[in-house]
Structures are given as structure tokens and as C-alpha cells.
């Protein structure tokens, strides 16, 4: 199958590598934010300087972008995907996006005679490289069935969440809970340090009780040894995702007092953080 990809960052590079490995004819959009493309080109991938040209030769276009503004620009901007999209093709948006934007973009894709799935991911670049991502899919079941062989090239678990927009909605719910837990633990760790509780005691007691779980395990390398790589997710991206969650909750007229507090904490930490700082580093920032 001819597949076009826009967004060869840490996650996108792993996805692209697995698509090539499974024999798909891959085209990628050249962009300054990409990871190095050398290994993909050596494996047979072709590069394009125009999203429209990339879309024109693709049965499936996969987007792995930072957020809704980037998705909207790549799809609807000058020289964008919609200007080259072939009728009957499928756009799969693996980005993290605001559902209300997703619905508008899906309608624009449908108006061009093509189909749309929102297909955000959970897990990390490590699982992306291993072909073991979790995918949360919004869209029609028959379109998912058509695309499932492509998605299985880089996913271990594929969950059909509901209609278009539901995938991105579920991703924001997931990230609110997971990033919110990590932020809460980081704030508690900062308080522990100021209160004379040793990091190893803090981690040990929580792990044996109600504070144990994935978030603590990912923060533990930083809390015990100053290594933030247990959770390779930037404070900036966490702040963006919580902002998106608050926007979704506002659209749904849902309660969001706790989400607003998490967003405020991330805002404050981001203002004090070094560029590219990872989420576990909040524990040190809040302890200053």
C-alpha cells in the first residue's frame, strides 16, 4: 500500500520504520522537526517537500503531529494534504488533538471524497520503535477494518472507541489521568523533600500503598537518582495536553476544577523549566 506520513518525530520515526519493515511503499514529508530520515530512505522511503504531492500518491495519509493547530495547517493550508488527497483514500490522524477540531477536519476530508480516522497513541517512543503502541480509534468500523492491517504494523492493541472524535477524546482523558497523577506525585515529592522525608522512604511507602502504580514507577528514577528518562514526556507537551483536556471539558460543560489546578501547576513549572525539560523534573522545580 502507498502510505504517506507527516510528522517523523520520536513517535513518527518508530511508526515509519515499522511500515517500511512490513513492505509498505512509504513517503514522508520533509520538515525541520523530523528525526533524521537516513535509515528510512536507506530502507526505501521517498521524501516529499509538499504535503499535497505526498497525499496525491498515497492510499493512506498518517499524521503524527504536535496538536490541533499543526493538523489543521497540514490538512487545510496552502499546499496541504487536502489539495492533493485522492478520492477514496484515508487520513489517519495519530496526533493528540481537541475533538471539536477533529470533527471539523474529518468533515473537510469527507468533503474531499476521502475517509478519516482519529487514531491517537499511548505508550512511548520505545514501543513505537518496537511496533507495540496502543491505538484509540474514532471513526466508522468498516474504515477501521480496512486500515487494520496498516495499524497492526505498529500497534499491539487497537481499541475502537466510537465515532470520529472519540479517539482523541479518550486520549485526552487518558493523558489527563496519567499526566495528572504524575504531576500530583511530583508535587508531593517536592513537599516530602521540604518536610525532611527521604526520597527512598517516600517511594517505598507509596509503592506499598495506594500511591503505587505506573506513574510512580515512571517518576522513581528521577526521585531516587535524578534520571528523568523514566517518563520521556516534556513539560511543554504535558501542559499542551492538559490545556486540550480543559478545552474538551469546557465544550462538554463538564467539571474541571482539578484539571484546572493541574494545568496551573504545569504552567508555573514550564515558566521555570529549561527548554525541553521532561515531566519528572517538575519534582525538582517545585522543590526550589
DADAWO-V332131 format. One line per field, one symbol per residue. phi: phi as a letter, one per 40 degrees, with the letter a starting at -180 (. if undefined). psi: psi as a letter, one per 30 degrees, with the letter a starting at -180 (. if undefined). burial: # if it has 16 or more other ideal C-beta (glycine too) atoms within 10 Angstrom, else .. A space follows every 50 residues. Layout:
# DADAWO-V332131
phi->???
psi->???
burial->???
This chain:
# DADAWO-V332131
phi->.cbbbbhbccccccccccccccgccbbbccaccccdcdccccchcbbbcb ccccccbbcbbbbbbcaddccccccbccgcdccbccdgcbbbccccacdc cdccccccccccgbbabcacbbgbdcccccgbccbbbbiccccccccddc cccbbcbbbccicdgccccccccdcdcccccccccccccccdccbgccdc cdccccccbccciccccccddcccbgbcccbcbccccccccccccccccc ccfccaccccccccccdccccbccdgdcddcddccccc
psi->kjkkkjihaeeeeeeeeeeeeggkjkkkkkkffllkgeeeefffkklkfk eeeeefgkekkkkileaeeeeeeeeflkglefffkkkflkkjjglklkee eeeeeeeeeefggalkkkhlllalfeeeefhhlkkjkkakeeeeeefeee effgkekjkjealkfeeeeeeeeeeeeeeeeeeeeeeeeeeeefggkkee eeeeeeffafflaeeeeffeeeefggjfffiikleeeeeeeeeeeeeeee efhlkgeeeeeeeeeeeeeeffllkgkleffeeeeff.
burial->.########.##########.#.######.#..##.#..#....#.##.. ######.###########.###.##....######...############ ######.##..#.############.###.#########...##..#..# #.###..#.##..#########.###.#############.##.....#. .##..#....#...##.###.##....#.##.#################. .....#..#..##.##..##..#...##########..
